[in-house]
C-alpha cells in the first residue's frame, strides 16, 4: 500500500513576515505511524493545524484519501475522520468517562415520543472501545479528572476511533507523562496499526517515537529537512542518534551540506 | 503497579459515590436534625400548619433553585429570578385588570418569563459580559419597574375566582399545591439533567465550554435555554404566589435570589459549573425555610435567619471545596 491517506504538496503558510511552512511535501500512508519531529518552533503544530483547517494555507494543496481537500474548520476535518488529540485538552474533566465518550453523539432510546440517554449501551460501548486500545477501566462511571495523563489520552483516542477516525494526530502525547505512562501511551499507539488507523505522532523526543513509528519526518523553521524510514539501511541506517543529530543541526546545516 | 491500581480504583469509586451523593445525604440529615431540634425547643413548630408553611415557602424557593441549579451547572448565574417573580405577578395583575381571562394572563406571564431569560442569555453571550453583571442589571431593572408601576404600593387581584387559582395556589390535605408542582418539576428536570441529551450538553457546557463546542455542542443554545428555563420557572413561582395571596407587594421576594443561590450551593452544585444536583438544591430550599420558620417560632429575631444562611453557605462552600479538591486533584 503505497497510496497516501494524507498528502500535502508544497504547503506554505505565512504569518506576517514569518514563513511558518515552506513548500512542505508531507504524507502519511495507510496503516502507518509517522513521527513528526523537530525542535520547538519548527512548524510541527502549524503543519497539522493547517491541514486540519485551523489556519488557511497560503499555498500548496492537501490530498486526503486521494481527493483534494481544503478543510475550513477542525470540525470539518474531524467529520472526515481526522482527529487531533491534545494532551488533556479533549475531555471534560467534570464528567465521567462514558459521558465524555458520547458528548455530542449520545446514544438515545425512544420512550414514546421522548428520547432518553441509553446509559447502559453507552457504558458498555465505552468499556469495549477502551478495551480495543488496551486500556482496561473498571467502570465507565469514573470521573475523567482522576485519571492519569495517559489514561485521559487513551479515552480521547478510544473515542476518536469509535467515531470512525482514520487518521489520528497526537500532539506531544508523551511530553508531560511519567516513564510508566509514556510506555502505556506508546503501547497503544502500536496497537492502533492493527485497527487500520494511521497516526501522526508529533514530538521533539525521538526516543519516545522511535520504537513505534515507521517513518520520521523532520521539520526545521518550516522546512522539511529530512525523511527517514526505519527500514532504511543505507548511509548509516536509521538510528535515533542520526535523527537527533538532524534535529539539532537543523536547516542551516542541511543547506550547507548540500552546497558543499 | 497492580497494588497501586487497586488502591487507586477503590479510592476512585469511593470518591465518585461521594461526589454524586454527598450533598443530598448531608442536606437530608441537616433537615431532619433541625426538624427534631425545633420540634423540641420551639413550641408550636411541630404541627401540620407549620409543616404546610414550610412546604409552601420551601416550594416557592425550590422552584427558583431548579433553574439556578441548571444555570450554575451550565456555567452561568441568574440573579434576576426574584425580580422576574414579582414582575410576572405584575403582568398578571395588569392584564387581568383589563378583563383578560386569567389563563391568558398566566400564559402571558410565562411568556414574559421566557423572554426575560432570553434577554439575560442574549446580553450575556452577545456582548460577552459575565451573567453576574447582566442579571444584576435585570434584577434592578425588573424590580424597580414593578416598584415604579405600582407606586410601591400593594396591588390587589380584583378578578374573579378561577379553577386555575386553586390548581396553582390551593391545598390538598396538608400539602400545598405548590409543593406538588415542585415535585413534578424536580422529577422532570432531574430526568432532563441526567438522562437526556440536553442535560448531557448542559454538563458538558459547564464542564468545559471549548471542548464541548469542539465536540459539536451548541453551547450558546444550551445556555440560552438554561436562562429561559430559569426565568420561566421564576415566573411560574411568581404566579402561583399570586394565586395563593391574591395581591402583590412590590417588595415581596426581595433577596430571594440569594436564598436560591445559597440553597443551590449548599445542595452541592459547583459554582464553577459542570456538576450539581437538583434534588440536593431543592432539599436545601426546604432546609433554609425550615430554619427560618423554626427560628421564628422559637422567637429568634428574623434577621438572624440570614445569619444562619450565611454561615451554612460558607461552611458548605468550604466542605464542597475540600471534597472537590480531593476528587479533582485541583
Interface residues (C-beta under 8 A of the other chain):
Chain A: X74 X75 X89 X90 X91 X92 X93 X94 X95 X96 X99 X102 X103 X104 X105 X106 X108 X115 X116 X117 X119 X138 X139 X141 X142 X143 X145 X146 X180
Chain B: X1 X9 X12 X13 X15 X16 X19 X191 X195 X196 X197 X199 X200 X201 X203 X204 X206 X207 X208 X211 X212 X214 X215 X216 X217 X270 X273 X274 X275 X327 X328 X329
